[in-house]
Amino acid sequence: RRWEDNLDLWNRYFSAYNAANFGVGGDCLENIKWRILNGELDGINPKVIIILAGTNNLDKDSEETIVNGIREIAEIIRHKLKNTRLVILGLLPRNVNETGINYARKIGRINRQLDSLYANTEITYRDIGTDLINEQGVVSDTIMPDGLHLNSNGYEIIGPKLKSIIDELW
């Protein structure tokens, strides 16, 4: 359910970069912002940072709030790490949750806004989630069993895409 649970895949795709994963399960945008403002990135100088954030805000925040939260995080990182290439990933697709909420439209609108926001800027935007959706427009439970968290099959799909993005910017 996390890269930490799939270290063989993490090492296959990212060991050449001496990569680190700063993701925290259940984190919302405000938690990420707080950690960055309170020293999480101090003392490091990475070549590339990839941000995948916002899905945990879907239930409580508007599209505008989520896009602005991602934008604020990106601006803080750009200010702190001026030589680091920054990549914003679109929110990954999610299936209908146990209460019947369908996130597809909201995620689609957020991702289109992010794409527009970062077009022709120094920040790279990529939507790698489209490769996770089947012909019915849902994520198969063979790659996202709970409709939210990727398993090793899901990481096998996004791992090469992330590696390709890093190679492009490295």
Rosetta constraint file for C-alpha pairs under 8 A:
AtomPair CA 1 CA 5 HARMONIC 6.36 0.50
AtomPair CA 1 CA 6 HARMONIC 7.97 0.50
AtomPair CA 1 CA 149 HARMONIC 5.49 0.50
AtomPair CA 1 CA 150 HARMONIC 5.44 0.50
AtomPair CA 1 CA 151 HARMONIC 4.94 0.50
AtomPair CA 1 CA 152 HARMONIC 7.47 0.50
AtomPair CA 2 CA 6 HARMONIC 6.72 0.50
AtomPair CA 2 CA 149 HARMONIC 7.53 0.50
AtomPair CA 2 CA 150 HARMONIC 7.17 0.50
AtomPair CA 2 CA 151 HARMONIC 7.33 0.50
AtomPair CA 3 CA 7 HARMONIC 6.25 0.50
AtomPair CA 3 CA 9 HARMONIC 7.68 0.50
AtomPair CA 3 CA 10 HARMONIC 6.23 0.50
AtomPair CA 3 CA 155 HARMONIC 7.73 0.50
AtomPair CA 4 CA 10 HARMONIC 7.77 0.50
AtomPair CA 6 CA 10 HARMONIC 6.35 0.50
AtomPair CA 6 CA 152 HARMONIC 6.38 0.50
AtomPair CA 7 CA 11 HARMONIC 5.90 0.50
AtomPair CA 8 CA 12 HARMONIC 6.11 0.50
AtomPair CA 9 CA 13 HARMONIC 6.21 0.50
AtomPair CA 9 CA 152 HARMONIC 7.80 0.50
AtomPair CA 9 CA 155 HARMONIC 7.33 0.50
AtomPair CA 9 CA 156 HARMONIC 7.21 0.50
AtomPair CA 9 CA 159 HARMONIC 7.45 0.50
AtomPair CA 10 CA 14 HARMONIC 5.64 0.50
AtomPair CA 10 CA 15 HARMONIC 7.02 0.50
AtomPair CA 10 CA 159 HARMONIC 7.73 0.50
AtomPair CA 11 CA 15 HARMONIC 4.63 0.50
AtomPair CA 13 CA 159 HARMONIC 6.08 0.50
AtomPair CA 13 CA 160 HARMONIC 6.67 0.50
AtomPair CA 13 CA 163 HARMONIC 5.99 0.50
AtomPair CA 14 CA 18 HARMONIC 6.96 0.50
AtomPair CA 14 CA 19 HARMONIC 5.96 0.50
AtomPair CA 14 CA 163 HARMONIC 6.88 0.50
AtomPair CA 15 CA 19 HARMONIC 6.38 0.50
AtomPair CA 23 CA 27 HARMONIC 7.75 0.50
AtomPair CA 26 CA 56 HARMONIC 6.37 0.50
AtomPair CA 27 CA 31 HARMONIC 5.91 0.50
AtomPair CA 27 CA 32 HARMONIC 6.86 0.50
AtomPair CA 27 CA 56 HARMONIC 6.57 0.50
AtomPair CA 28 CA 32 HARMONIC 6.59 0.50
AtomPair CA 28 CA 53 HARMONIC 7.44 0.50
AtomPair CA 28 CA 54 HARMONIC 6.42 0.50
AtomPair CA 28 CA 55 HARMONIC 7.78 0.50
AtomPair CA 28 CA 56 HARMONIC 5.37 0.50
AtomPair CA 28 CA 57 HARMONIC 5.72 0.50
AtomPair CA 29 CA 33 HARMONIC 6.18 0.50
AtomPair CA 29 CA 53 HARMONIC 6.61 0.50
AtomPair CA 29 CA 54 HARMONIC 5.95 0.50
AtomPair CA 29 CA 56 HARMONIC 7.91 0.50
AtomPair CA 29 CA 57 HARMONIC 7.00 0.50
AtomPair CA 29 CA 66 HARMONIC 7.57 0.50
AtomPair CA 29 CA 69 HARMONIC 5.97 0.50
AtomPair CA 29 CA 70 HARMONIC 6.93 0.50
AtomPair CA 29 CA 73 HARMONIC 7.90 0.50
AtomPair CA 30 CA 34 HARMONIC 6.10 0.50
AtomPair CA 30 CA 69 HARMONIC 7.30 0.50
AtomPair CA 31 CA 35 HARMONIC 6.22 0.50
AtomPair CA 32 CA 36 HARMONIC 6.26 0.50
AtomPair CA 32 CA 73 HARMONIC 7.55 0.50
AtomPair CA 33 CA 37 HARMONIC 6.12 0.50
AtomPair CA 33 CA 72 HARMONIC 7.78 0.50
AtomPair CA 33 CA 73 HARMONIC 5.70 0.50
AtomPair CA 34 CA 38 HARMONIC 6.00 0.50
AtomPair CA 35 CA 39 HARMONIC 6.43 0.50
AtomPair CA 35 CA 40 HARMONIC 5.45 0.50
AtomPair CA 36 CA 40 HARMONIC 4.93 0.50
AtomPair CA 36 CA 41 HARMONIC 5.93 0.50
AtomPair CA 36 CA 76 HARMONIC 7.73 0.50
AtomPair CA 36 CA 77 HARMONIC 7.66 0.50
AtomPair CA 37 CA 76 HARMONIC 7.72 0.50
AtomPair CA 45 CA 81 HARMONIC 6.74 0.50
AtomPair CA 45 CA 83 HARMONIC 7.80 0.50
AtomPair CA 45 CA 84 HARMONIC 7.02 0.50
AtomPair CA 46 CA 84 HARMONIC 5.92 0.50
AtomPair CA 47 CA 83 HARMONIC 7.20 0.50
AtomPair CA 47 CA 84 HARMONIC 4.86 0.50
AtomPair CA 47 CA 85 HARMONIC 5.99 0.50
AtomPair CA 47 CA 170 HARMONIC 6.75 0.50
AtomPair CA 48 CA 84 HARMONIC 5.38 0.50
AtomPair CA 48 CA 85 HARMONIC 4.62 0.50
AtomPair CA 48 CA 86 HARMONIC 5.79 0.50
AtomPair CA 48 CA 87 HARMONIC 7.41 0.50
AtomPair CA 48 CA 166 HARMONIC 6.92 0.50
AtomPair CA 48 CA 169 HARMONIC 7.23 0.50
AtomPair CA 48 CA 170 HARMONIC 7.20 0.50
AtomPair CA 49 CA 84 HARMONIC 6.90 0.50
AtomPair CA 49 CA 85 HARMONIC 6.35 0.50
AtomPair CA 49 CA 86 HARMONIC 5.05 0.50
AtomPair CA 49 CA 87 HARMONIC 6.12 0.50
AtomPair CA 50 CA 86 HARMONIC 6.10 0.50
AtomPair CA 50 CA 87 HARMONIC 4.63 0.50
AtomPair CA 50 CA 88 HARMONIC 5.97 0.50
AtomPair CA 50 CA 89 HARMONIC 7.08 0.50
AtomPair CA 51 CA 86 HARMONIC 7.75 0.50
AtomPair CA 51 CA 87 HARMONIC 6.13 0.50
AtomPair CA 51 CA 88 HARMONIC 4.97 0.50
AtomPair CA 51 CA 89 HARMONIC 5.98 0.50
AtomPair CA 52 CA 88 HARMONIC 6.49 0.50
AtomPair CA 52 CA 89 HARMONIC 5.18 0.50
AtomPair CA 52 CA 90 HARMONIC 6.96 0.50
AtomPair CA 52 CA 91 HARMONIC 6.72 0.50
AtomPair CA 53 CA 70 HARMONIC 7.11 0.50
AtomPair CA 53 CA 89 HARMONIC 7.81 0.50
AtomPair CA 53 CA 91 HARMONIC 6.79 0.50
AtomPair CA 54 CA 58 HARMONIC 6.84 0.50
AtomPair CA 54 CA 66 HARMONIC 6.10 0.50
AtomPair CA 54 CA 70 HARMONIC 7.18 0.50
AtomPair CA 54 CA 91 HARMONIC 6.62 0.50
AtomPair CA 55 CA 91 HARMONIC 6.20 0.50
AtomPair CA 55 CA 92 HARMONIC 7.59 0.50
AtomPair CA 57 CA 61 HARMONIC 5.57 0.50
AtomPair CA 57 CA 66 HARMONIC 6.79 0.50
AtomPair CA 58 CA 62 HARMONIC 7.31 0.50
AtomPair CA 58 CA 63 HARMONIC 7.84 0.50
AtomPair CA 58 CA 66 HARMONIC 7.69 0.50
AtomPair CA 58 CA 103 HARMONIC 7.74 0.50
AtomPair CA 61 CA 65 HARMONIC 5.95 0.50
AtomPair CA 61 CA 66 HARMONIC 6.45 0.50
AtomPair CA 62 CA 66 HARMONIC 6.31 0.50
AtomPair CA 63 CA 67 HARMONIC 6.14 0.50
AtomPair CA 63 CA 106 HARMONIC 6.89 0.50
AtomPair CA 63 CA 109 HARMONIC 7.48 0.50
AtomPair CA 63 CA 110 HARMONIC 5.81 0.50
AtomPair CA 64 CA 68 HARMONIC 5.99 0.50
AtomPair CA 64 CA 110 HARMONIC 7.87 0.50
AtomPair CA 65 CA 69 HARMONIC 5.96 0.50
AtomPair CA 66 CA 70 HARMONIC 6.26 0.50
AtomPair CA 66 CA 110 HARMONIC 7.62 0.50
AtomPair CA 67 CA 71 HARMONIC 6.12 0.50
AtomPair CA 67 CA 110 HARMONIC 6.46 0.50
AtomPair CA 67 CA 113 HARMONIC 7.24 0.50
AtomPair CA 67 CA 114 HARMONIC 6.68 0.50
AtomPair CA 68 CA 72 HARMONIC 6.02 0.50
AtomPair CA 69 CA 73 HARMONIC 6.29 0.50
AtomPair CA 70 CA 74 HARMONIC 6.21 0.50
AtomPair CA 71 CA 75 HARMONIC 6.16 0.50
AtomPair CA 72 CA 76 HARMONIC 6.18 0.50
AtomPair CA 73 CA 77 HARMONIC 6.23 0.50
AtomPair CA 74 CA 78 HARMONIC 6.09 0.50
AtomPair CA 74 CA 86 HARMONIC 7.54 0.50
AtomPair CA 74 CA 88 HARMONIC 7.97 0.50
AtomPair CA 75 CA 79 HARMONIC 6.13 0.50
AtomPair CA 76 CA 80 HARMONIC 6.19 0.50
AtomPair CA 77 CA 81 HARMONIC 5.71 0.50
AtomPair CA 77 CA 82 HARMONIC 7.80 0.50
AtomPair CA 78 CA 82 HARMONIC 5.24 0.50
AtomPair CA 78 CA 84 HARMONIC 7.35 0.50
AtomPair CA 78 CA 86 HARMONIC 7.60 0.50
AtomPair CA 85 CA 122 HARMONIC 7.83 0.50
AtomPair CA 85 CA 123 HARMONIC 7.03 0.50
AtomPair CA 85 CA 124 HARMONIC 8.00 0.50
AtomPair CA 85 CA 169 HARMONIC 6.98 0.50
AtomPair CA 86 CA 122 HARMONIC 7.83 0.50
AtomPair CA 86 CA 123 HARMONIC 5.29 0.50
AtomPair CA 86 CA 124 HARMONIC 6.26 0.50
AtomPair CA 87 CA 123 HARMONIC 5.91 0.50
AtomPair CA 87 CA 124 HARMONIC 4.64 0.50
AtomPair CA 87 CA 125 HARMONIC 5.72 0.50
AtomPair CA 87 CA 126 HARMONIC 7.38 0.50
AtomPair CA 88 CA 123 HARMONIC 7.26 0.50
AtomPair CA 88 CA 124 HARMONIC 6.16 0.50
AtomPair CA 88 CA 125 HARMONIC 4.83 0.50
AtomPair CA 88 CA 126 HARMONIC 6.47 0.50
AtomPair CA 89 CA 125 HARMONIC 5.84 0.50
AtomPair CA 89 CA 126 HARMONIC 5.04 0.50
AtomPair CA 89 CA 127 HARMONIC 5.63 0.50
AtomPair CA 89 CA 128 HARMONIC 7.08 0.50
AtomPair CA 90 CA 110 HARMONIC 7.82 0.50
AtomPair CA 90 CA 111 HARMONIC 5.14 0.50
AtomPair CA 90 CA 114 HARMONIC 7.15 0.50
AtomPair CA 90 CA 125 HARMONIC 7.29 0.50
AtomPair CA 90 CA 126 HARMONIC 6.16 0.50
AtomPair CA 90 CA 127 HARMONIC 4.62 0.50
AtomPair CA 90 CA 128 HARMONIC 7.00 0.50
AtomPair CA 90 CA 129 HARMONIC 7.13 0.50
AtomPair CA 91 CA 107 HARMONIC 6.29 0.50
AtomPair CA 91 CA 110 HARMONIC 7.73 0.50
AtomPair CA 91 CA 111 HARMONIC 6.52 0.50
AtomPair CA 91 CA 127 HARMONIC 7.45 0.50
AtomPair CA 91 CA 129 HARMONIC 7.11 0.50
AtomPair CA 92 CA 107 HARMONIC 7.75 0.50
AtomPair CA 92 CA 127 HARMONIC 7.81 0.50
AtomPair CA 92 CA 128 HARMONIC 7.33 0.50
AtomPair CA 92 CA 129 HARMONIC 4.70 0.50
AtomPair CA 92 CA 130 HARMONIC 7.95 0.50
AtomPair CA 93 CA 103 HARMONIC 7.66 0.50
AtomPair CA 93 CA 104 HARMONIC 6.55 0.50
AtomPair CA 93 CA 107 HARMONIC 6.93 0.50
AtomPair CA 93 CA 129 HARMONIC 5.90 0.50
AtomPair CA 93 CA 130 HARMONIC 7.63 0.50
AtomPair CA 93 CA 132 HARMONIC 7.37 0.50
AtomPair CA 93 CA 133 HARMONIC 7.34 0.50
AtomPair CA 93 CA 138 HARMONIC 7.84 0.50
AtomPair CA 93 CA 139 HARMONIC 7.04 0.50
AtomPair CA 93 CA 148 HARMONIC 7.79 0.50
AtomPair CA 94 CA 102 HARMONIC 7.90 0.50
AtomPair CA 94 CA 103 HARMONIC 6.28 0.50
AtomPair CA 94 CA 104 HARMONIC 6.83 0.50
AtomPair CA 94 CA 138 HARMONIC 7.67 0.50
AtomPair CA 94 CA 139 HARMONIC 6.89 0.50
AtomPair CA 94 CA 147 HARMONIC 5.41 0.50
AtomPair CA 94 CA 148 HARMONIC 5.27 0.50
AtomPair CA 95 CA 102 HARMONIC 6.57 0.50
AtomPair CA 95 CA 103 HARMONIC 6.96 0.50
AtomPair CA 95 CA 104 HARMONIC 7.55 0.50
AtomPair CA 95 CA 138 HARMONIC 6.12 0.50
AtomPair CA 95 CA 139 HARMONIC 6.31 0.50
AtomPair CA 95 CA 147 HARMONIC 4.64 0.50
AtomPair CA 95 CA 148 HARMONIC 6.81 0.50
AtomPair CA 96 CA 100 HARMONIC 5.55 0.50
AtomPair CA 96 CA 101 HARMONIC 5.25 0.50
AtomPair CA 96 CA 102 HARMONIC 4.43 0.50
AtomPair CA 96 CA 103 HARMONIC 6.63 0.50
AtomPair CA 96 CA 147 HARMONIC 7.11 0.50
AtomPair CA 97 CA 101 HARMONIC 5.41 0.50
AtomPair CA 97 CA 102 HARMONIC 6.83 0.50
AtomPair CA 97 CA 147 HARMONIC 7.11 0.50
AtomPair CA 103 CA 107 HARMONIC 5.95 0.50
AtomPair CA 104 CA 108 HARMONIC 6.00 0.50
AtomPair CA 105 CA 109 HARMONIC 6.17 0.50
AtomPair CA 106 CA 110 HARMONIC 6.16 0.50
AtomPair CA 107 CA 111 HARMONIC 6.03 0.50
AtomPair CA 108 CA 112 HARMONIC 6.15 0.50
AtomPair CA 109 CA 113 HARMONIC 6.23 0.50
AtomPair CA 110 CA 114 HARMONIC 6.23 0.50
AtomPair CA 111 CA 115 HARMONIC 6.05 0.50
AtomPair CA 111 CA 127 HARMONIC 7.30 0.50
AtomPair CA 112 CA 116 HARMONIC 6.18 0.50
AtomPair CA 113 CA 117 HARMONIC 5.97 0.50
AtomPair CA 114 CA 118 HARMONIC 6.12 0.50
AtomPair CA 114 CA 125 HARMONIC 7.25 0.50
AtomPair CA 115 CA 119 HARMONIC 5.96 0.50
AtomPair CA 115 CA 125 HARMONIC 6.06 0.50
AtomPair CA 115 CA 126 HARMONIC 7.60 0.50
AtomPair CA 118 CA 122 HARMONIC 7.79 0.50
AtomPair CA 118 CA 123 HARMONIC 6.05 0.50
AtomPair CA 118 CA 124 HARMONIC 6.65 0.50
AtomPair CA 118 CA 125 HARMONIC 6.12 0.50
AtomPair CA 119 CA 124 HARMONIC 7.86 0.50
AtomPair CA 119 CA 125 HARMONIC 7.50 0.50
AtomPair CA 128 CA 132 HARMONIC 7.85 0.50
AtomPair CA 128 CA 158 HARMONIC 6.90 0.50
AtomPair CA 128 CA 161 HARMONIC 7.09 0.50
AtomPair CA 129 CA 133 HARMONIC 7.19 0.50
AtomPair CA 131 CA 157 HARMONIC 7.48 0.50
AtomPair CA 132 CA 139 HARMONIC 5.79 0.50
AtomPair CA 132 CA 140 HARMONIC 7.73 0.50
AtomPair CA 132 CA 143 HARMONIC 7.82 0.50
AtomPair CA 132 CA 154 HARMONIC 7.37 0.50
AtomPair CA 132 CA 157 HARMONIC 7.48 0.50
AtomPair CA 133 CA 137 HARMONIC 5.44 0.50
AtomPair CA 133 CA 138 HARMONIC 5.11 0.50
AtomPair CA 133 CA 139 HARMONIC 4.69 0.50
AtomPair CA 133 CA 140 HARMONIC 7.18 0.50
AtomPair CA 134 CA 138 HARMONIC 5.62 0.50
AtomPair CA 134 CA 139 HARMONIC 6.08 0.50
AtomPair CA 134 CA 140 HARMONIC 6.78 0.50
AtomPair CA 139 CA 143 HARMONIC 7.19 0.50
AtomPair CA 139 CA 144 HARMONIC 6.50 0.50
AtomPair CA 139 CA 147 HARMONIC 6.85 0.50
AtomPair CA 140 CA 144 HARMONIC 6.21 0.50
AtomPair CA 140 CA 145 HARMONIC 7.37 0.50
AtomPair CA 140 CA 147 HARMONIC 7.97 0.50
AtomPair CA 141 CA 145 HARMONIC 4.02 0.50
AtomPair CA 141 CA 146 HARMONIC 6.88 0.50
AtomPair CA 141 CA 147 HARMONIC 6.73 0.50
AtomPair CA 142 CA 151 HARMONIC 7.91 0.50
AtomPair CA 142 CA 153 HARMONIC 6.95 0.50
AtomPair CA 142 CA 154 HARMONIC 7.98 0.50
AtomPair CA 143 CA 150 HARMONIC 5.72 0.50
AtomPair CA 143 CA 151 HARMONIC 5.50 0.50
AtomPair CA 143 CA 152 HARMONIC 7.14 0.50
AtomPair CA 143 CA 153 HARMONIC 4.96 0.50
AtomPair CA 143 CA 154 HARMONIC 4.42 0.50
AtomPair CA 144 CA 148 HARMONIC 6.12 0.50
AtomPair CA 144 CA 149 HARMONIC 5.44 0.50
AtomPair CA 144 CA 150 HARMONIC 4.52 0.50
AtomPair CA 144 CA 151 HARMONIC 5.84 0.50
AtomPair CA 144 CA 154 HARMONIC 6.57 0.50
AtomPair CA 145 CA 149 HARMONIC 7.17 0.50
AtomPair CA 145 CA 150 HARMONIC 7.32 0.50
AtomPair CA 145 CA 151 HARMONIC 7.24 0.50
AtomPair CA 150 CA 154 HARMONIC 4.95 0.50
AtomPair CA 150 CA 155 HARMONIC 6.41 0.50
AtomPair CA 151 CA 155 HARMONIC 6.35 0.50
AtomPair CA 152 CA 156 HARMONIC 6.09 0.50
AtomPair CA 153 CA 157 HARMONIC 6.65 0.50
AtomPair CA 154 CA 158 HARMONIC 6.49 0.50
AtomPair CA 155 CA 159 HARMONIC 5.41 0.50
AtomPair CA 156 CA 160 HARMONIC 7.14 0.50
AtomPair CA 157 CA 161 HARMONIC 7.27 0.50
AtomPair CA 158 CA 162 HARMONIC 6.11 0.50
AtomPair CA 159 CA 163 HARMONIC 6.17 0.50
AtomPair CA 160 CA 164 HARMONIC 6.06 0.50
AtomPair CA 161 CA 165 HARMONIC 6.34 0.50
AtomPair CA 162 CA 166 HARMONIC 6.24 0.50
AtomPair CA 163 CA 167 HARMONIC 6.05 0.50
AtomPair CA 164 CA 168 HARMONIC 6.12 0.50
AtomPair CA 165 CA 169 HARMONIC 6.50 0.50
AtomPair CA 166 CA 170 HARMONIC 5.72 0.50
